[in-house]
Amino acid sequence: MKLILITLFCFFSLIGFSQPTLDSLKNQLKKKTLPDSVKIKLNLDISFYYRNFNLDSMRFYANKARLLGKEIFDKNGELQGTRNIALSYVNEGKYDTSIYILNTVIKEAKSEGESALSNLADAYNSLGKAYFSLALYDSAVLAFQQTSEIFKKLNRPVDVAGSLINLGSILEDKGETVRALDYFKEALLVFEAQKHGYGIATASFNMANIFTDQGDYDKAMLYYKKVAEYDSTTGHSRDFGGSLSSIANLLLNEGDTLNALKTFKRAIHILDSVNASCEMILPINNLGDLYLSLNRMDSSLILLNKALAIAMECEMPKQIVAIRFDLGKYFLKTNELAKAEENLLEAYKTSTDLTLKNEMANSADKLYILYKRKGQTEKALEYIEIARTLDNELFNQENTRKIAQLEAEYQLEKERETFRYEQEKRNLAYQESLSSERKIIYQFIGGTVLLTILLLLILRFYFQKKKINNELQKTLKAVNEHNNQIQEQNEEISWQAELLSQKSKELEKQSMELTVSNNALAQLNEEKNTIIGIVAHDLKSPLNQIKGLLSLIKMEINNKEAIPDYLDKMEQSANRSINMIDRILDINALEHNTVNIKTEQIELSTLIQEVLDDYTVSTHNKEIELLFEHKEKFEIFSDSLLLREIIDNIISNSIKFSPKQSRITVELKDLPNSYCIAVTDQGPGISKEDQLKMFNKYQQVSANPTGNEKSTGLGLAIVKRYANILNYQIKCISDGKNGTCFIIEIPK
């Protein structure tokens, strides 16, 4: 929890909710009918799940997401996959590699603009973590500040608070604990306002660490308990065990040995129940050290040896140093000097390799005691000199840190004094305002006295007029009776007005019903016009084929063997036209504004070849080479008539807009989740502007047919209509200059 890592996945942008299990994510990924975008998301989620315990798997799934994103032109998925790969290198400690990759992601995300802001924030956040791990604090601060600014722009307060946690962690490492504490408090307020449990636990954990270092154990205990409460209620057993271990250390510092003992045991039990062996090292070591201080030697030795074995298995050198040191203390206490020397020398050597000066000083001090007890004066003097030198260095470092902290506290106090000064100024202004208000009150009292005198005068006149009022009462009574009559008349008028209002509402309701009916009629009329257009358009192709075949019959009138084949093809075209008209003009379908689907088993390559055969004459006239590339046959269930019309219209368009002596290629491919029919021509292409509107009815593109053919603008609208009915995907790929590729994706 030292450095919180904010991510922007759909599943993890709000850290702290119940994540799906790894098995459930993998089971979802095995489904064959998943869209590519969902596959990218699942691969990213699985990759992120592995971030703390299997970095090779993390990279594997991140790379799958990256490659799939690149394949389907999903830039966000590609960038997020690359960023996860970089994050795996951060977690592995290969910071130079991760920094290089993250800078590449940042550059590409910037070029994408607003659409890739989340990727940009993720990349900066991971870059900040890499710099933080290298102790390049200034660079880390810049990266996290960039992260915070982007999250503010995206209006994501939780992620802004995460950046504040990161900035506070950097200041804490630099020794600026006062400023760090301010960042953590600010983050905690945001997390509490958003009711974000994980964020509250993270901010509380960092604040508890600072209060522990400052010796303010009461505040530290308050915040550690917040963390433990969250971990317990959310079922995060590993974190809960760690929180209990921290609470046990606080109890020990406060001298509550009995409760510290119980809490250490509880932490170990919880961590053991979830097989969190590496997390058990610290509480086992601390419990062993506690038993040593209580002279429970057997229990202490068992626990310290167990902690050492786990630490060596988990390859945690800092923990090994601490345990070796405690074992050295144990064997010094039992006067087993050879074993004490072995463990203390190992602790000193490892802490020297890791440049852990405090641990080096402690080990050297114990080695001095050891060699003094063994009577080896020269070695004893050598290690006491090392211990003193290290103590002096640590003392100087501590003083430097304290000076920096005092300077930070002075600056903060200065800011507080300025705030108090401004507050005093505001108070003085308030007092002056209050004095002015008192004057107004005195004036009000004087006015009230004058008003009272005036009222007394009015009372005098009141009694004089009372007699006159009595006489007026009789007159008023007569007036009231007259008013009652008027009121009765008004009630009758009101009742009549209510009747008129009800009739008005009924008329309004009838008017609305007429409006709805008119709209329905207008919609039916529009659908009728569309159907007439479709019929006219769809009849053109078979009629043109019949016309071409008639021309061939005239040309080969003496070739009696060819004529029956031409007549068969003419009959097929005529039958197809009749079937299409019957389907489009189906009365029941018209009433429901739908087209009835008649599903049957179709062999795709045969159907495509039949369509291509119909265009033999057209391609021959324009000297166009029509190629069909496929490796095997594929059986599907679909409406053969509608599918044939989709392919027919796309082929017709390609021929219409292709220049003479060019090539049209039709490819049939078997993809993991679909069959793909790709029709590629060498025509003028379709501009990006035309691609946005080409599926609209009666919409003609900028390019003109190359053989003076006529275009109604309905062909692609029909393709889109039938594709939607069959739940197929239609895609167009063209740069507007060099040809066009239409892709039909048929789900498996």
C-alpha positions in Angstrom: 0.0 0.0 0.0 3.0 2.3 0.0 2.4 3.5 -3.5 -1.1 3.1 -4.9 -1.2 2.3 -8.7 -4.3 3.8 -10.5 -5.4 1.9 -13.6 -8.1 2.7 -16.2 -9.6 -0.6 -17.1 -13.3 -1.0 -17.2 -13.0 -3.6 -14.4 -10.2 -1.8 -12.3 -10.6 1.9 -12.7 -12.4 1.9 -9.4 -10.1 -0.2 -7.3 -11.8 -1.8 -4.4 -14.8 -3.7 -5.8 -15.2 -7.4 -5.9 -13.1 -8.6 -8.9 -14.0 -11.7 -10.9 -11.8 -14.7 -10.1 -9.0 -15.6 -12.5 -10.7 -18.9 -13.5 -14.0 -17.1 -14.4 -12.1 -14.6 -16.6 -10.3 -17.4 -18.4 -13.6 -19.4 -18.8 -15.2 -16.3 -20.4 -12.2 -15.9 -22.8 -12.7 -19.5 -24.0 -16.1 -18.7 -25.5 -15.9 -18.8 -29.3 -18.6 -16.2 -30.1 -17.0 -13.3 -28.2 -16.4 -10.0 -30.1 -12.8 -9.0 -30.5 -13.3 -5.9 -28.2 -14.5 -8.2 -25.4 -11.5 -10.5 -25.9 -9.1 -7.5 -25.6 -10.8 -6.5 -22.4 -10.7 -10.0 -20.9 -7.0 -10.4 -21.8 -6.2 -7.1 -20.1 -8.1 -8.1 -17.0 -6.3 -11.4 -16.7 -3.0 -9.6 -17.4 -3.7 -7.2 -14.5 -4.8 -10.0 -12.2 -1.3 -11.6 -12.6 0.5 -8.4 -11.7 1.6 -9.4 -8.2 2.5 -13.0 -8.6 3.2 -14.1 -12.2 4.8 -11.5 -14.4 5.4 -13.9 -17.3 1.7 -14.6 -17.5 1.0 -10.9 -17.1 3.1 -10.1 -20.2 1.7 -13.0 -22.1 -2.0 -11.9 -21.8 -1.0 -8.2 -22.2 0.7 -9.0 -25.5 -2.3 -10.9 -26.7 -4.5 -7.8 -26.0 -1.9 -5.6 -27.8 -1.7 -7.8 -30.9 -5.5 -8.1 -31.1 -6.0 -4.4 -30.7 -3.5 -3.7 -33.5 -5.2 -6.3 -35.7 -8.7 -4.7 -35.4 -7.4 -1.1 -35.2 -8.4 -0.7 -31.6 -5.7 1.8 -30.5 -6.9 2.0 -26.9 -6.6 -1.8 -26.5 -3.2 -1.8 -28.2 -1.9 1.0 -26.0 -3.3 -0.5 -22.8 -1.7 -3.9 -23.6 1.7 -2.2 -24.2 1.3 -0.3 -20.9 0.6 -3.6 -19.0 3.8 -5.1 -20.5 5.7 -2.1 -19.2 4.1 -2.4 -15.8 5.3 -6.0 -15.6 8.8 -4.8 -16.1 8.3 -2.2 -13.3 7.2 -4.9 -10.9 10.1 -7.1 -12.0 12.6 -4.3 -11.3 13.6 -3.8 -14.9 13.0 0.0 -14.7 15.1 1.1 -17.8 13.1 -1.3 -20.0 9.8 -0.2 -18.5 10.6 3.6 -18.9 11.5 3.1 -22.5 8.2 1.3 -23.3 6.1 3.8 -21.3 7.6 6.8 -23.1 6.6 5.2 -26.4 3.1 4.7 -25.1 2.9 8.3 -23.9 4.1 9.5 -27.4 1.5 7.4 -29.2 -1.3 8.3 -26.7 -0.6 12.1 -27.2 -0.9 11.7 -30.9 -4.4 10.1 -30.5 -5.7 13.2 -28.6 -8.7 13.2 -26.4 -9.7 9.6 -27.2 -6.6 8.2 -25.5 -6.5 10.4 -22.4 -7.1 7.4 -20.1 -4.2 5.5 -21.7 -2.0 8.6 -21.3 -2.9 8.9 -17.6 -2.1 5.1 -17.0 1.3 5.5 -18.8 2.3 8.5 -16.7 1.2 6.8 -13.5 3.3 3.7 -14.3 6.2 5.9 -15.3 5.9 7.7 -11.9 6.1 4.3 -10.1 9.3 3.4 -12.1 11.0 6.7 -11.3 9.9 6.3 -7.6 11.5 2.9 -7.5 14.7 4.3 -8.8 14.6 7.1 -6.2 14.3 9.7 -9.0 11.9 11.6 -7.0 11.7 14.8 -9.0 10.9 12.8 -12.2 8.4 10.8 -10.3 6.7 14.0 -9.0 6.4 15.4 -12.5 4.9 12.1 -13.8 2.3 11.9 -11.0 1.4 15.6 -11.4 0.7 14.9 -15.1 -1.4 12.0 -14.0 -3.4 14.1 -11.6 -4.0 16.9 -14.2 -5.3 14.4 -16.7 -7.6 12.7 -14.2 -9.0 16.2 -13.2 -9.7 16.8 -16.9 -11.5 13.4 -17.0 -13.5 14.4 -13.8 -12.3 11.3 -11.9 -11.8 12.4 -8.3 -10.9 8.9 -7.0 -8.0 8.7 -9.4 -6.9 12.3 -8.5 -6.8 11.2 -4.9 -4.7 8.2 -6.0 -2.2 10.6 -7.5 -2.1 12.6 -4.2 -1.3 9.3 -2.4 1.6 8.8 -4.8 2.9 12.3 -4.3 2.6 11.9 -0.5 4.6 8.6 -0.6 7.4 10.4 -2.5 7.6 13.2 0.1 7.5 10.6 2.9 10.5 8.8 1.4 12.3 12.2 1.1 11.7 12.8 4.8 9.1 15.6 4.3 6.6 13.9 6.5 4.6 17.1 7.3 3.8 17.8 3.6 3.3 14.1 3.0 0.7 13.9 5.8 -1.2 16.9 4.2 -1.4 15.0 0.9 -2.6 11.8 2.6 -5.2 13.8 4.5 -6.5 15.5 1.3 -6.7 12.1 -0.4 -8.5 10.6 2.6 -11.2 13.4 2.4 -11.8 12.7 -1.3 -12.0 8.9 -0.8 -14.4 9.4 2.1 -16.6 11.7 0.1 -16.7 9.1 -2.7 -17.3 6.2 -0.2 -14.3 4.5 -1.7 -13.3 1.8 0.8 -9.9 0.7 -0.8 -8.8 4.4 -1.1 -9.8 5.1 2.5 -7.7 2.0 3.6 -4.7 3.1 1.5 -4.7 6.7 2.8 -5.2 5.5 6.4 -2.4 3.0 6.1 0.1 5.7 4.9 -1.0 8.1 7.7 -0.7 5.4 10.3 2.9 4.7 9.1 3.8 8.4 9.6 2.2 8.6 13.0 4.1 5.4 14.0 7.4 7.0 12.9 6.6 10.1 14.9 5.8 8.1 18.0 2.1 9.2 18.0 0.9 5.6 18.7 -2.7 6.6 19.5 -3.3 8.2 16.1 -1.4 5.4 14.4 -3.7 2.9 16.1 -6.8 4.8 15.0 -5.8 4.7 11.4 -4.5 1.1 11.4 -7.9 0.0 12.8 -9.6 1.7 9.9 -7.4 -0.3 7.5 -8.1 -3.6 9.4 -11.8 -2.9 9.5 -11.9 -2.5 5.7 -9.7 -5.6 5.0 -11.9 -7.7 7.3 -15.3 -6.6 5.9 -14.1 -7.0 2.3 -12.5 -10.4 2.8 -9.0 -9.3 1.9 -7.4 -11.8 4.2 -3.8 -11.1 3.2 -4.1 -7.4 3.8 -6.1 -8.0 7.0 -3.2 -10.2 8.4 -0.7 -7.4 7.5 -2.9 -4.8 9.3 -3.1 -6.9 12.4 0.7 -7.3 12.4 1.1 -3.5 12.3 -1.4 -3.2 15.2 0.5 -5.8 17.2 3.7 -3.8 16.7 2.0 -0.7 18.0 0.7 -2.6 21.1 4.2 -3.8 21.7 5.6 -0.2 21.5 2.9 0.9 24.0 4.0 -1.9 26.4 0.8 -4.0 26.0 2.7 -7.3 25.6 -0.2 -9.6 26.2 -2.5 -8.1 23.5 0.5 -7.8 21.2 1.1 -11.5 21.6 -2.5 -12.4 20.9 -2.6 -10.1 17.8 0.6 -11.5 16.3 -0.8 -15.0 16.6 -4.1 -14.0 15.0 -2.3 -12.3 12.1 -0.2 -15.5 11.5 -3.3 -17.7 11.7 -5.2 -15.6 9.1 -2.2 -15.4 6.7 -1.6 -19.1 7.1 -5.3 -19.8 6.2 -4.9 -18.2 2.8 -1.4 -19.7 2.1 0.2 -16.2 2.3 3.6 -17.6 3.5 5.7 -14.7 2.3 3.4 -12.2 4.2 3.8 -14.4 7.4 7.5 -13.6 7.7 7.2 -10.3 9.5 4.7 -11.3 12.2 6.5 -14.7 12.8 9.8 -12.9 13.2 8.3 -10.2 15.5 6.5 -12.9 17.6 9.8 -14.8 17.9 11.6 -11.6 19.0 8.8 -11.0 21.5 9.2 -14.5 23.0 13.0 -13.9 23.2 12.4 -10.7 25.3 10.1 -12.8 27.5 12.8 -15.5 27.9 10.5 -18.1 26.2 13.6 -19.5 24.4 12.2 -22.7 22.8 9.2 -20.9 21.3 11.5 -18.1 20.1 14.0 -20.3 18.4 11.2 -22.3 16.6 9.6 -19.2 15.2 12.8 -17.5 14.2 14.0 -20.6 12.3 10.6 -20.9 10.6 10.7 -17.2 9.6 14.2 -17.7 8.2 13.2 -20.7 6.1 10.2 -18.8 4.6 12.3 -15.7 3.9 14.9 -17.7 2.1 12.3 -19.5 0.1 10.6 -16.2 -0.8 14.0 -14.6 -1.6 13.5 -11.6 0.7 17.0 -10.4 1.7 15.9 -7.5 4.0 13.8 -9.9 6.0 16.7 -12.4 6.1 19.0 -9.7 7.6 16.4 -8.9 10.4 15.9 -12.6 11.2 19.7 -13.4 11.2 20.2 -10.5 13.6 17.4 -11.8 15.9 19.0 -15.3 15.8 22.3 -13.7 16.7 20.7 -12.1 19.7 19.1 -15.4 20.7 22.4 -17.3 20.6 24.2 -14.5 22.4 21.6 -14.9 25.1 22.0 -18.7 25.3 25.8 -18.2 25.1 26.1 -20.3 21.9 28.8 -18.1 20.5 29.6 -20.0 17.3 26.0 -19.9 16.1 25.7 -16.3 17.2 28.8 -15.4 15.2 27.5 -17.2 12.1 24.2 -15.4 12.1 25.5 -12.0 13.0 28.3 -12.2 10.3 25.7 -13.2 7.7 23.4 -10.3 8.8 26.3 -7.9 8.6 27.4 -9.2 5.2 23.9 -9.1 3.6 23.1 -5.7 5.0 26.4 -4.4 3.6 25.5 -5.8 0.2 22.2 -4.1 0.4 23.6 -0.8 1.9 21.3 -1.0 4.9 23.4 1.2 7.2 21.1 0.9 10.3 21.2 -2.9 10.1 24.9 -2.8 9.5 25.4 -0.7 12.6 23.2 -3.0 14.8 25.0 -6.1 13.5 28.4 -4.6 14.1 27.4 -3.6 17.6 26.4 -7.2 18.5 29.6 -8.5 16.9 31.6 -6.2 19.2 29.8 -7.8 22.2 30.3 -11.3 20.8 34.1 -10.9 20.2 34.5 -9.1 23.5 32.9 -12.0 25.2 35.1 -14.4 23.3 38.2 -12.4 24.3 39.1 -11.5 20.6 39.9 -7.9 21.4 41.2 -6.9 18.0 38.0 -8.0 16.2 35.9 -6.5 19.0 37.6 -3.1 18.4 37.2 -3.4 14.6 33.5 -3.9 14.9 33.0 -1.2 17.6 34.8 1.2 15.3 32.5 0.2 12.4 29.4 0.6 14.6 30.5 4.1 15.8 31.2 5.2 12.2 27.9 4.0 11.0 26.1 5.5 14.0 27.7 8.9 13.2 26.6 8.6 9.6 23.1 7.7 10.6 23.0 10.5 13.2 24.1 13.0 10.6 21.4 11.7 8.1 18.8 11.8 10.8 19.8 15.4 11.7 19.6 16.4 8.0 16.2 14.8 7.8 15.1 16.5 11.0 16.4 19.9 9.7 14.5 19.4 6.4 11.4 18.4 8.4 11.8 21.4 10.7 12.1 23.7 7.6 9.0 22.1 6.1 7.2 22.5 9.5 8.4 26.1 9.7 7.1 26.8 6.2 3.7 25.2 7.1 3.6 27.2 10.4 4.3 30.4 8.4 1.4 29.6 6.1 -0.8 28.9 9.1 0.3 32.3 10.7 -0.6 34.0 7.5 -4.0 32.3 7.6 -4.5 33.3 11.2 -3.5 36.9 10.4 -6.1 37.0 7.6 -8.6 35.5 10.0 -7.9 38.2 12.5 -8.4 40.8 9.8 -11.7 39.3 9.0 -12.7 39.2 12.7 -11.9 42.9 13.0 -13.9 43.7 9.9 -16.7 41.7 11.5 -16.5 43.6 14.8 -16.7 46.9 12.9 -19.7 45.5 11.0 -21.2 44.5 14.4 -20.8 48.0 15.8 -22.6 49.4 12.8 -25.4 47.0 13.4 -25.7 48.2 17.0 -26.2 51.8 15.8 -29.0 50.5 13.5 -30.5 48.7 16.5 -30.5 51.9 18.6 -32.2 53.7 15.8 -34.7 51.0 15.5 -35.5 51.3 19.3 -36.0 55.1 18.9 -38.3 54.5 16.0 -40.3 51.9 17.9 -40.9 54.4 20.8 -42.2 57.0 18.3 -44.4 54.4 16.7 -45.9 53.5 20.1 -46.9 57.1 20.7 -48.5 57.2 17.3 -50.4 54.0 18.0 -51.8 55.5 21.2 -53.1 58.4 19.2 -54.7 56.0 16.7 -56.5 54.1 19.6 -58.0 57.4 20.6 -59.5 57.9 17.2 -60.5 54.2 17.2 -63.0 54.5 19.9 -64.5 57.5 18.3 -65.1 55.7 15.2 -66.5 52.5 16.8 -70.0 54.0 16.9 -69.8 54.6 13.2 -68.6 51.0 12.6 -71.7 49.6 14.3 -73.9 51.4 11.9 -71.8 50.2 9.0 -72.3 46.6 10.2 -75.9 46.6 9.2 -75.0 47.9 5.8 -72.3 45.2 5.5 -74.8 42.4 6.4 -76.9 43.4 3.4 -73.9 43.5 1.2 -72.9 40.0 2.4 -76.2 38.6 1.4 -75.9 40.1 -2.0 -72.3 38.6 -2.2 -73.7 35.1 -1.3 -76.0 35.3 -4.3 -73.2 36.3 -6.6 -71.1 33.4 -5.2 -73.8 30.9 -6.1 -73.9 32.2 -9.6 -70.1 32.0 -9.8 -70.2 28.3 -8.7 -72.7 27.5 -11.5 -70.5 29.3 -14.0 -67.4 27.3 -12.7 -69.3 24.0 -13.1 -70.1 24.9 -16.7 -66.5 25.8 -17.3 -65.4 22.4 -16.0 -67.7 20.7 -18.5 -66.2 22.7 -21.3 -62.7 21.8 -20.1 -63.5 18.0 -20.2 -64.9 18.3 -23.7 -61.7 20.2 -24.7 -59.5 17.4 -23.4 -61.5 14.8 -25.3 -61.1 16.8 -28.5 -57.3 17.2 -27.8 -57.1 13.4 -27.2 -58.8 12.7 -30.5 -56.5 15.2 -32.2 -53.4 13.3 -30.8 -54.8 10.0 -32.0 -55.3 11.4 -35.5 -51.7 12.7 -35.4 -50.4 9.3 -34.4 -52.4 7.6 -37.2 -51.1 10.2 -39.8 -47.5 9.5 -38.7 -48.0 5.8 -39.0 -49.5 6.3 -42.5 -46.5 8.5 -43.5 -44.1 5.8 -42.2 -46.0 3.1 -44.2 -45.9 5.3 -47.3 -42.1 5.8 -46.9 -41.7 2.1 -46.4 -43.7 1.5 -49.6 -41.5 3.8 -51.5 -38.4 2.0 -50.1 -39.9 -1.4 -51.1 -40.7 -0.1 -54.6 -37.1 1.2 -54.9 -35.7 -2.1 -53.7 -37.9 -4.1 -56.1 -36.8 -1.9 -59.0 -33.1 -2.1 -58.0 -33.1 -5.8 -57.4 -34.9 -6.5 -60.7 -32.2 -4.6 -62.6 -29.5 -7.2 -62.0 -31.4 -10.3 -63.1 -33.0 -8.4 -66.0 -29.5 -7.2 -67.2 -28.3 -10.8 -66.9 -31.3 -12.0 -69.1 -30.6 -9.2 -71.5 -26.9 -10.2 -71.7 -27.8 -13.9 -72.2 -30.3 -12.9 -75.0 -27.4 -11.1 -76.7 -25.3 -14.2 -76.4 -28.1 -16.3 -77.9 -28.3 -14.0 -80.9 -24.5 -14.1 -81.3 -24.5 -18.0 -81.1 -27.8 -18.7 -82.7 -26.2 -21.5 -84.7 -24.5 -23.1 -81.6 -27.4 -25.3 -80.5 -25.4 -26.9 -77.6 -24.9 -23.5 -75.8 -28.4 -22.2 -76.2 -30.1 -24.6 -73.6 -27.4 -23.5 -71.0 -28.2 -19.8 -71.7 -31.9 -20.5 -71.4 -31.4 -22.3 -68.1 -29.5 -19.3 -66.7 -32.3 -17.0 -68.0 -34.8 -19.1 -66.2 -32.8 -19.0 -63.0 -32.5 -15.2 -63.2 -36.3 -14.9 -63.8 -37.1 -17.3 -60.9 -34.7 -15.4 -58.6 -36.5 -12.1 -59.5 -39.9 -13.7 -58.8 -38.7 -15.1 -55.4 -37.3 -11.7 -54.4 -40.5 -9.9 -55.3 -42.6 -12.4 -53.4 -40.3 -12.0 -50.3 -40.3 -8.2 -50.4 -44.0 -7.9 -51.0 -45.0 -10.5 -48.3 -48.2 -8.9 -46.9 -47.6 -10.1 -43.3 -44.0 -8.8 -43.4 -45.2 -5.4 -44.8 -47.6 -5.0 -42.0 -44.8 -5.5 -39.4 -42.2 -3.6 -41.4 -39.9 -6.7 -41.6 -38.6 -9.3 -44.0 -39.2 -13.0 -43.3 -36.0 -15.0 -43.1 -36.0 -18.5 -44.6 -33.0 -20.3 -43.3 -31.4 -23.2 -45.1 -28.0 -25.0 -45.4 -25.8 -23.2 -47.9 -22.3 -24.0 -49.2 -20.6 -20.5 -49.4 -18.1 -21.1 -52.2 -20.8 -22.5 -54.5 -23.2 -19.6 -53.8 -20.4 -17.1 -54.5 -19.4 -18.8 -57.7 -23.0 -18.8 -58.9 -23.1 -15.0 -58.4 -19.8 -14.5 -60.2 -21.0 -16.7 -63.1 -23.9 -14.2 -63.6 -21.4 -11.4 -64.4 -19.5 -13.2 -67.1 -21.0 -11.0 -69.8 -20.5 -7.7 -67.8 -16.8 -8.5 -66.9 -16.2 -9.6 -70.5 -17.5 -6.3 -71.9 -15.3 -4.3 -69.6 -12.3 -6.7 -70.0 -12.3 -7.1 -66.2 -10.5 -10.1 -64.6 -12.8 -11.6 -61.9 -10.8 -13.9 -59.5 -12.3 -16.1 -56.7 -9.8 -17.3 -54.0 -10.8 -19.9 -51.5 -9.2 -23.0 -50.0 -12.0 -25.1 -48.8 -15.8 -25.3 -48.6 -17.9 -23.9 -45.7 -21.4 -24.9 -44.8 -23.6 -22.3 -43.1 -27.3 -21.8 -42.2 -28.7 -18.6 -43.7 -31.2 -17.1 -46.0 -29.7 -17.9 -49.5 -31.8 -15.2 -51.3 -30.8 -12.3 -49.0 -27.2 -13.4 -48.8 -27.0 -13.7 -52.6 -28.5 -10.2 -52.9 -25.8 -8.8 -50.6 -23.0 -10.4 -52.5 -24.6 -9.6 -55.9 -24.9 -5.9 -55.1 -21.3 -5.6 -53.9 -20.0 -7.4 -57.0 -22.2 -5.3 -59.2 -20.9 -2.1 -57.6 -17.3 -3.3 -58.0 -17.8 -4.0 -61.7 -19.7 -0.7 -62.2 -16.8 1.5 -60.7 -13.9 -0.6 -61.9 -11.9 0.7 -65.0 -11.4 -1.5 -68.0 -8.7 -4.1 -68.0 -8.6 -4.1 -64.1 -9.0 -6.9 -61.6 -11.6 -7.8 -59.0 -10.7 -10.3 -56.3 -13.2 -12.2 -54.2 -11.7 -14.0 -51.1 -13.4 -16.4 -48.8 -11.6 -16.8 -45.4 -12.2 -18.8 -42.2 -11.6 -16.6 -39.2 -11.8 -17.7 -35.5 -15.3 -16.3 -34.9 -16.7 -15.8 -38.5 -16.5 -16.5 -42.2 -15.2 -13.5 -44.1 -16.0 -12.6 -47.8 -13.7 -9.8 -49.1 -14.4 -8.1 -52.5 -11.5 -6.0 -53.6 -11.5 -3.8 -56.7 -9.0 -1.4 -58.4 -11.5 1.4 -58.9 -11.2 5.1 -57.7 -12.0 4.2 -54.1 -14.5 5.7 -51.7 -13.6 8.9 -49.7 -13.9 9.0 -45.9 -16.7 11.5 -46.3 -18.6 9.2 -48.7 -18.0 6.2 -46.3 -20.0 8.0 -43.6 -23.2 8.2 -45.8 -22.8 5.5 -48.4 -25.3 3.2 -46.7 -28.1 5.8 -46.8 -31.0 5.4 -49.3 -30.5 7.1 -52.7 -27.1 8.2 -51.6 -24.6 8.4 -54.5 -20.8 8.6 -53.9 -18.5 11.2 -55.5 -16.9 8.7 -58.0 -18.7 7.9 -61.3 -19.3 4.5 -63.0 -16.5 3.8 -65.5 -18.7 2.4 -68.2 -21.5 5.1 -68.2 -23.6 2.7 -66.1 -26.6 4.2 -64.2 -26.6 4.3 -60.3 -29.7 4.7 -58.2 -27.9 5.0 -54.9 -29.9 2.1 -53.5 -27.5 -0.8 -53.9 -25.4 -0.3 -50.6 -28.6 0.7 -48.7 -30.1 -2.7 -49.7 -26.8 -4.4 -48.6 -26.9 -2.8 -45.2 -30.7 -3.5 -44.8 -30.2 -7.3 -45.5 -27.0 -7.5 -43.5 -28.8 -6.1 -40.5 -31.7 -8.6 -40.9 -29.2 -11.5 -41.0 -27.1 -10.0 -38.2 -24.0 -9.8 -40.5 -21.3 -7.1 -40.4 -20.4 -5.0 -43.5 -17.1 -3.1 -43.5 -15.5 -0.8 -46.1 -11.8 -0.2 -46.3 -10.6 2.5 -48.8 -8.2 5.4 -48.8 -10.4 7.2 -51.4 -7.8 6.8 -54.1 -6.6 3.3 -54.7 -9.5 0.8 -54.9 -12.1 -0.4 -52.3 -12.4 -3.5 -50.2 -15.9 -4.5 -48.9 -15.9 -7.2 -46.2 -18.9 -9.3 -45.2 -18.5 -11.0 -41.8 -20.8 -14.0 -41.2 -20.8 -15.1 -37.5 -20.2 -18.8 -36.9 
